């Protein structure tokens, strides 16, 4: 892994932590995660992360369009997606 990619992954891990403790919104989390994934520009990485981010985008769009907080089911989906993303990132730096 290149230093640049390692920095992007490290930033994504920090964004996950910021999101989990409530420092950033789901909308900001999705935007920053998409940007960092795009910066890495590796098909293998995108193949793993894109479906996760797409799930988050769908939930985020619904919340923004409807101007509401997430349901319990959506919160669980968000939590699962963030956990899956964290696991992928952990595998990249180990």
C-alpha positions in Angstrom: 0.0 0.0 0.0 1.3 3.5 -0.9 1.7 6.2 1.7 -1.0 8.2 0.1 -3.5 5.4 0.3 -2.5 4.7 3.9 -3.2 8.3 4.8 -6.6 8.1 3.1 -7.5 5.0 5.0 -6.3 6.6 8.3 -8.5 9.6 7.6 -11.5 7.3 6.9 -10.9 5.6 10.2 -10.9 9.0 11.9 -14.1 10.0 10.2 -15.7 6.8 11.4 -14.7 7.6 14.9 -16.0 11.2 14.5 -19.3 9.9 13.2 -19.7 7.3 16.0 -19.2 9.9 18.7 -21.5 12.3 17.0 -19.0 15.0 15.9 -20.3 14.8 12.3 -23.6 14.0 10.7 -24.4 11.1 8.5 -24.5 13.5 5.5 -20.9 14.7 6.2 -19.8 11.2 6.9 -21.1 9.9 3.6 -19.6 12.9 1.7 -16.2 12.6 3.2 -16.1 8.8 2.9 -17.0 9.0 -0.8 -14.3 11.5 -1.4 -11.6 9.5 0.3 -12.7 6.2 -1.4 -12.6 8.1 -4.7 -9.1 9.4 -3.9 -7.7 5.9 -3.4 -8.9 5.0 -6.9 -8.4 1.2 -6.7 -11.1 -1.1 -8.2 -10.6 -3.8 -5.6 -11.1 -1.3 -2.8 -14.1 0.4 -4.5 -15.7 -3.0 -5.1 -15.7 -3.6 -1.4 -16.7 -0.2 -0.2 -19.1 1.1 -2.8 -22.0 -1.1 -1.9 -21.6 -0.1 1.8 -21.5 3.6 0.9 -24.5 3.2 -1.4 -26.6 1.8 1.4 -25.6 4.8 3.5 -26.4 7.2 0.7 -29.9 5.7 0.3 -30.6 6.2 4.0 -29.1 9.6 4.1 -31.1 10.8 1.0 -34.3 9.6 2.6 -33.6 11.4 5.9 -32.7 14.6 4.1 -35.7 14.4 1.7 -38.1 13.7 4.5 -36.5 15.9 7.1 -36.6 13.3 9.8 -34.4 11.3 12.1 -33.5 7.7 11.3 -35.8 4.9 12.4 -34.5 2.1 14.6 -34.1 -0.1 11.5 -32.2 2.6 9.7 -30.0 3.1 12.7 -29.2 -0.6 12.7 -28.4 -0.5 9.0 -26.1 2.5 9.5 -24.4 0.8 12.4 -23.9 -2.4 10.4 -22.6 -0.4 7.4 -20.1 1.5 9.5 -18.9 -1.7 11.2 -18.4 -3.4 7.8 -16.5 -0.3 6.5 -14.4 -0.3 9.6 -13.6 -4.1 9.1 -12.5 -3.5 5.5 -10.3 -0.6 6.6 -8.7 -2.6 9.4 -7.9 -5.3 6.8 -6.1 -2.8 4.6 -3.7 -1.6 7.3 -2.9 -4.9 9.0 
